[in-house]
Structure formats: C-alpha cells, structure tokens
C-alpha cells in the first residue's frame, strides 16, 4: 500500500500543475483568438469501408469587462466516405 502513495501524489501534482494556467484572468480590452480542428475516421469490419469527418473552426473575441466577452466563430465541416465491395463469383 505504501508503494501506491508516491505515484498517486506525483499524479495529483501533475494535474494541479497542468491546470494552473487556467487560473489566468481576462481583463477589459483583452482579445482572444481560438483555432480548433479535429478529424475522425471509422473503418468498416471488412476494411473496405471508411468514413472520415472533420471540422476546422476559428474565432475572435473581445472582453468588454472581465466577465463579458463578445465572441464570433466560424466552422468549416468536411466529410468523406469510401465504400468498395467484392461480389462473390457465380461461376460453376
């Protein structure tokens, strides 16, 4: 049991240290630029069918006060589907 404490404490410290930048405060007149993107691909069971979807988005924001922000964003979705089939031979 005592061997578990050290990794547990180190893990907790890592989580707290990585979350520390989230405590930053926005102030009046601050500007914000956000860019985001994701891609997801799903493969069929026979490995001949795939479906890929993705999004790219970006936005700009301006803080009028510490708690009030005007934010605008744009998103560009995309998708692709590939399907191929092999028919069984009917020759006898």
C-alpha positions, 0 to 999 in steps of 0.5 A: 500500500505504501508503494501506491502513495508516491505515484498517486501524489506525483499524479495529483501534482501533475494535474494541479500543475497542468491546470494552473494556467487556467487560473489566468484572468481576462481583463477589459480590452483583452482579445482572444483568438481560438483555432480548433480542428479535429478529424475522425475516421471509422473503418468498416469490419471488412476494411473496405469501408471508411468514413472520415469527418472533420471540422476546422473552426476559428474565432475572435473575441473581445472582453468588454469587462472581465466577465463579458466577452463578445465572441464570433466563430466560424466552422468549416465541416468536411466529410468523406466516405469510401465504400468498395465491395467484392461480389462473390463469383457465380461461376460453376 
